[in-house]
């Protein structure tokens, strides 16, 4: 039995994590360990990656064989630990493993392993400044790209050797031998700089701590053993998955991995992120977009109510004076270059059902936030004399390159009006729930007013964008209709209860034109604009699937909704939680560890289990 088999036997109750697709990380941390070092870019070696100022490889972890040759390691990982070693047949008898001690600290230990930590990535022109701190004896890597320092501290029985190789800092952990010296291996030609060829690798192990720090921090002191650190993480994640997916069973085999994708992509407040947040990914999509968060919030409820509410409200921390939400929020950026679709009323109505004990201050706060967001769309995104609001570009819709924007980008779109119909309805419900109360900034007596606006907008949606067979988009200036075949035209199903029955039936009849064995394609497969990897011009996405499935249930088409749910869940169980999926093969596309995909699976699986239970 090799070391990888041993570690998997030790943690046989844990889900396996493929670090080539899903980063190894933990809740709260801005760091991860992965071979993915940039957009669609994977490296041969594992890297410690930071996300504070975007995605940057902070250190490369290189494993060597006995002859000093670099190896591409075989890696096994679970939520609690990662272990790497040479492939069978390679002259690399040792192994090393990693565990997160807390959000800012990792423990790394090796046994008979020749390992180097190199500042930055092999593809970087820039290398961090490295030195030994006289105050602590630790090695510091100061990296402007991540806006922080990595501090590497040797633990008992370990020494560190710091060298410069071509302007790039290299840190080598060495075992302190009984004779008082240090032994290691794995530099070029098998002889580290400053060593002799007579040095041999000790059979004992080495261990280090790696911390992300600011200007300074008290010297690191280990209080727990490596196994205890890993066990603490195992228990923490187990409690998390029990909270958000207590219903999981062999019939929902991807639920635990989906929970890990969310848990590991969660970061602590820092920079522009003012509360705990679930990033879209801890690959290169390491920000929060102002509609993605809604799906993550719904997956966290009802098991983690505080976290769910934080996930929902996080972008509202940056709501501007007109009521608009930013396009995205990251550690060092808040962008208003575009906005995102107002699915927030739809989402909060569902969230409130999952969290029936929300207190009055929370309800008042969200009511005000939704009211201001709605006023933004109906005041600042309606042309004079027009009843319908408009998008300024595809990115505003969240469906960046949808064919609905091919002819004209400034359009009155059917999905936008439908989302606002639901948002106005949600505001009416909240006003009724809060009762007759007026404050300087919140008037809850507007329930009837919200419903009047809802009905007027729903009537305008049908009157102006329904052509008798389908919903179209219209240019704001020329009023010409768009005739493309994007699934976006079916999104008004989410507001089915506010549409004429014949319109709803016609929309339901068109769903099979998009539904594949993988799920609902975002463009009809026979459309001339369909592309297998066309982003919003073909692939299957989690949020569009969830919205369509919900709309079909609202419309009374439960059997078809069941098909949509089952096919998408099966795709995730086969292909993981990619950003999107090829609509015919089901292959995962783009970023492979996308939280809203995982959340979409968790939502659909949870509701499927509840329906099956009656």
N, C-alpha and C positions, 0 to 999 in steps of 0.2 A: 504493500500500500504506500503510495507516494504522499508528499506533504499536502497536495491539493485534496486528495481523497480524505486525508485525516481531518483537515479543517472542515470539509463539508460534512463529515460524519459528526464532528463536534457540534455543528449548528444545523442539524438535519431538519429542525422545525422551522428554519428560516427560508424565505424566498431567495432564489438566486438572482443576482444582478449582473447583467452583461455590460461591463463598463465601456465597451465599444459603442453602446447605444444609450445607456442610462448612466449618468455620472454617479460616482460613489461620493456621497456627501451626507449631511445630517441637517435636521431642522435647526434653523438659526444661523447657520454658517454661510459666509460669502465665498467659501472655498469648496473645491471638489477635486477628486482625483479621477483622471480619465485619459484616454488616448486622443480624444477630440480636443483640438487646440484652436480651432477657428471655424468659420462658416464652411461646412462641407469639407473640412480638412482634418485628417487623422494622422497621428504620428506613430512611429514605430514603438516608442517608449511611453510609459505612463508619465503624466505631468500633474503637478499641483497647479490648479487653475484658479485665478481670482476673478470675481465679478463686480468689484466695487466701482471700477471705472470702465465698465465694459469687460468683455472676455479677454483675459491675458494669461498666458502660460507663465507662471511665476517661477517654477522650477521643474526641471526634467529629472526623472528618476531612472537611472541607467543601471541595468544588471549585466554582469560579465560572466563568461565561463572561466574555467581554470587557466586558460591560455591568454586571458585578457581580451577576448573578443566580445563585442557588444552583442547582447541577445535580445530578441523580441520575446518578452516573457509570456508564459501561459498564466492567465489570471483567473482566479475564482473569487467571487465577492458575494456577500450577503449585506443586509443593512448594517450589521454590526462590525464587520471586518472585511478586509481585502487581503488576499495572499497571492504572491507572484513567485514563479520559479521558472527554470529553464524547461524546455520541452523534453520529452523522453528521448534519450540518445545523445543529448547535449552534455558536455562536460561541465555541468553546473549543479553540483549536488545540493547547494543551499537554497534558502528561500527567504523572502522578507514579507512582512505584512504590516498593514496600516489600520488604525482605528481612530475615530474622532473622540477625543476626550471631552471636549465641549465645543461650542460654536467657533472658537478662535484657536483651538489647540488640537494637534494630532499627535499620536504616538506611532512611531515606526520602529520595528525591531527586525533583526535579521539573524539567521543561524547559518553559518558557513557560506553566507552570500557576499559576493563582491559587488558593492553598490556605490555609485556616485550620485550626488545631487548637484546638478548644474543650474546655475542661475538663468532664468528665462527659458526660451525654446531655441532649438537648433536653427529655426527659420528666422529668428529675430536678429536684426542688425544691432539692436540695443541690448546691453547687458547691465544688470544692476551692480551697484557698488557693494563690495563685500569686505568685511573686516571682522576681527575678533574684538568683542567688547571687553575692555579692561575691567569693567565693573562686575560682570557676570561670568566671563570666560566663554560665553556663547558666541557663535558666529551669526552675524547680522547680514542679511541681504536687503539693501535699501533700493526699492524699485519705484521710480516715479510713475510708472504706468498704472500701478495698483494703488498708489497713494498711501502705502503702508510699508512696513518692514516685515520680513520673515526672520524670526529668531530661531536658530537651531541650537538646542542644548543637549550635550551628551549626558546620558544617565549613568548610573553606577556601572563601572567596568567598561566604559566606552570613552574613547578620545576622538577628537575631530581633527582632520587635517585639511587645511584650507590652501588651495593653490589657484594659480591663474593659468588658464589654458587658452591662448589666443585671444586674450582680453575678456574671457568668460570665466567667472568664478566657479570653482569646483570644490565641493565639500565631500570628504570621504569619512564615513564612520569607521572606527577601528576598535578592535577588541584589545583592552589592556591585558597583557599576558602576566602570568605570575612573576616573571622576572622584572616586571615594571615597565616593559616596553609595550608597543602596540603592534598588532598584526592585522593585515587586511590583504586584499588583492583586487584585481579588476581594473587597473589603469592600463594605459596603452602598453601593449606588449607584455602584460601581466605584471608590470613593475610600476607602482605609483610613483609620482614625482617625489624625490627625496628618500626613496626606499632602495634597498638592494634586492637583487634577485634571490638572495638567500632567505628573505622573509617568507613565512608560511602563514596560512590562514588558521586561526585558532578554531578549535572545535566548539568553543563557547560562543555565545551570541552577543550582539551589540544592540543597543536601544537608544533612540533619540526622541526628543520632543520638538515639534515644529509649531511655532505660534505666529499668528498674525498680530502685530502690535503697532502702536502709534509711535510717538517720540521716545517713550521709555516705558518700562514696566518692571516691577519687582522680579528678581531672579526666579526662574521656574523651579518648582519643587514638586516632585512626583509624590502623590499621596495614595495612589492606587496602582496595583499591578496591571500589566497589559490585559490579562484575561478579565480582570475586574472591570476595566474600562470598557471592553467589548461587551461584557455582560450587561452593564448599565445601559448601553445603547440598545442592546437587544430588547431589554425590558421596556425602554422608553418607546421604541417603535411598536412593540407588541401592544402597548396600551393605546397608542394612536390608532392603529388599524382596528383594534377592538371597538374604539369609539365611533369611527366613521363607517365601518363595515361589519357590524356584529352579525349581519344576516348572511355573510359569505358561506359558501359551501362548495363541494366539488362541482356543482353546477355553475358556479361563477369563478372559474379557476384563475382569472386574471385580477381578481379584486385586491389581493395583497400587494402585487406588483404595482397596480394603479395607485394604491395608497402610498407606496414607497416613492413613486414619482412625485406626488404632492408633498410629502413629508420632506424629502431630500431637496426640493426646490424652494423650500420656505426659508426666508431670511429674516434676521432681526432688524429692528429699526436702525437706519443709518443713512446719512446724507439726505436726499430728497424723500426717502422712504420713511415715513413718520410713524408707522406702526408695523407690527409683524405682517409680512406680505408673502404671497405665493407668486414667485416669478413664473413667467410662461415656461421657462426652461433654465437649467444651469448649463446649457450649451450657449450658443450665440444669441438666442432669443431671451436674454436675461433681463427682462423688464416686465412691467405690468401694463397691458393695454386696457383701455377703458371700455371694454365689453367682455374680454376674456375672463376678467375677475369675477363676473357674475356666475359663470359656470363653476368655477372653483368654490365660490361661496356656497352654492347649492349642494356640492358634493360633501362639504364639511359639515353641513347641517343634516340631522339634528344633533349628532353626537358631540360636536364641538361648537356650541352656540356662540361663544365669544369670538372664536377664531373665524367662524362663518360671517359674523357681522363685521369684523375687521376687514375681511377679504372683500365684502361688498362695498364698504365705505371708503376703502383706501384711496381710490382716485378722487373722491369728493374732498379730500384734504387739500386738493389743488383746484377746486372749482373756482372759475374766475368771476369777476363782478357782473358779467352778463348771464351767468348760470351755466356756461359751457364747461365740459370736462376736457382735460387734455387728451391728446391722442395716446400718450404713453408717459409713464413715470419710471425712471431708473435711479440708481444710486446718485448719479451726477447730472441728471437731465430731467426736465419737465418740458414736453414738446406740445405746442398748440398748432403745429404745421397743418394738422387736420384734426378731425374729431372722430368719434366712433358712434355707431347706431344706438339709439335710446332703447335698448332692451331692458333697461333697469327697472321699469315699472312691472314688466312681465316677470323679471327675476325676483323682485321683492315681494310680489304677491305670493309666489311659490315659497319664498324664504319665510314669510310670515306664517304660512300654514305649517311649515316644518318647525318653527320656533314660536309656538303660541304664547309663551311666557315673556315675550319682549316687553320691557317696561315702557311706561309713557314717555320718559325723556328720549328713549331711542326712537320710538314711533314719531314723536314730534320732530326730531332731528332729521329723520329720513324723509318725512313728509315735506319739510322745507327744502331739502336737497332735490327731491324729485320735482317739486313745484318750480324751482328755479331752473332746473334742466329743461323742463317742458316749456317754460316761458322763453328760454333761449331759442328753441326750435320754432315755436309758433310766433315769435316776435322778430328774431334776427335771421331766421332762415325761411321766411316767406316773402316772395316778391309782392310789391304793392298790388292790391286787388286780387291776389291769388288765395285760394283756400288751402292749398297743399304746400307743405314745406319741401325744401330741396336739399340734395347733396351737392357739394361743390366739386367733388371728385370721387373716384372709386374708393379711395382709402377711407373716406367718411363712412361708407357703408360697411367697412370691415371686409368686404369682398373686393379687394384691391383692384384686380384686373378683370372683374366680371364683364361678360360681353354686354351687359345692360348699359355699360358706359362706352361702348364702341363708337357710336355715332356722335354722341354728345356727352360731356362729362358733368355739366351742370344740369341736373335732372330732378324732376319730381318723381320719386320712385315709390312703387307700391309697398315695399317692405317698410320703408320709413313711416308712411302714414299708418300702417297697421300697428307698428310698435307704439306709436304715439296714441293710437286709439286705446290700446291696453294700458298705457301709462296714465292716461286720463281716467280710465276706469279704476285703476289702482288708487289714484289720488282721491276719487270719490269715496271708495271704500275706507280709506284712511281717515278722511274727514268725518265720515259717519262714526267710525270707531272712537275717534278722539272727542267727538261731541262738540258742543257750542263753546268754543274758547277762542279768544282773540288775543294775540300778543302783537308787539311792534312789527315782527317779521313773519308771523304765522297766523293766517286766518283759516280756521277749520270749518267755518260756516259755508265754504265754497263747494260742498258736496254736490248740490244740484247744478252749480255752475260747471264743475268738471264734467259731469255727465252730459250736460248740454253740448259742451265742446266736443266730447267724445262722439256723440251721435252726428253732429254736423261734419266732423272729420271723416267718419265712416261713410257717410252719404257722399261726400266729395270724392273719396277714394273710388267708389264704384262708378259714380257719374263721370269722372274725368279720366280714369285709368283702366276701366274695364271695357274691352272692345267687343264683348259678346262671347268670346271664347277664352280669353286669357287676360291677365293684367299686363299692361305695358308701362314703360316709363315715357315721360314727355320732356322734351327740352323746355327749359323755363322761358327762353326767349322766343323760339320759333313754334312751340307747342306741337312739334312733329312727334309722332309716336315711335318708340323703339320696338323692333320686331324680333329681337334676339331670343335665344332659347336657354337662357340662364335659369337655374333653379330659383334664383332670387324672386322670380315672378310668382312662385308658389308660396312664398313666405307669409302672405296675408292670411293663410290658413290659421295662423296663431290667433287671429281675431275672428275666428269663424262664427262665434255667437253674435257678432255685430254685423254680419254680412248676409245678404239675401240667400235663401236656401239654394236657388238655382246656380248662383255664383259658386257657392261652396261645393256643390256636387260636381260642377265643371272642373274645379281645381283638383278634387279628389280623383277624378277620372284621368287626370294628366300625370299623376304621381308615378304610375308604372313606366312611363316614358323615361324616367330618370333612375328607377330602382334597379340596381344590379345585385348580384350575389354578395357584393361587398357592402352595399348601402346605397344611399341616394347620391348619384353623381351631381356635381354642381353645374354641369352643362349636358344637354342631351347628347348621347353617344354618336348620333348620326349628324350632329351639327358640324358644319365646316370649320368651326372654331374650337372643336373639342381637341384637347391635348391630354395624353396620359399623365404627364407631369406638368400640367398647365396651371397650377396653383388654383385659382377659382374658376378655371375653365375646364373642369372635368373631374379632378380628384374628389374623393369623399372626405368630408370634414366632420369633426365631432359636433360643433355648435349648430351647424345647419341641420344635421341629423336630429339633434335634440329638439330644435324648434319645429321641424317638420313633424316629428313623432308626436309632439305635444299638440300641434295643430290638428292632426288627424284624430286624436282622441277627443279634442274639443268639438270636432265636426261629427263625431259619432262613428268614425271609420276605425273601430278598434282592431279589427282583424288585420287591416293594412298597417296600422301602427305597430302591431305585434311583429309583423314581418320586418319593418324598418328597424325596430329595436333589436330583434334577434340577429339580423344580418350584420349590423354594425358591431354588436357585442362579439359575435364569432370572429369578425375581422380583427378586433383588438386581441382576442385570445390567441389568434394565429400570428399576428404581425406586431404586437406590442402597441405602443402609444406614440406613434409618429405624428408629426404635424398634420399630415393628411395621407391618403392612401390612393394608389392606382385603382380606379373604379372597376377595372376588369380583372386584374390579377390579385388585388389586395395587398400588394407590396407597400411597405412603409416608405414615405417620401419625406425629404427635407430633414428638419430637426427630428431626432428619433426619441426624444423624451419630453413630450409636450404635455403640460399639466391640464389644459382644457380638454385634451383628448382623454386623458385618464379620468378627469372629472365627468366627462360625458358618459364614459363606460360605467363609472360608479353610480351615476344617477339612473341610467337605464337599467342596470342590474338590480339596484335597490328596489325600483318600482316593479320590475318583473317579479322579483321574489315576493313582494307584498301582494301583487295580484294573484300569484299562484297560491298564496296562503289564504286568499279569500278576504 
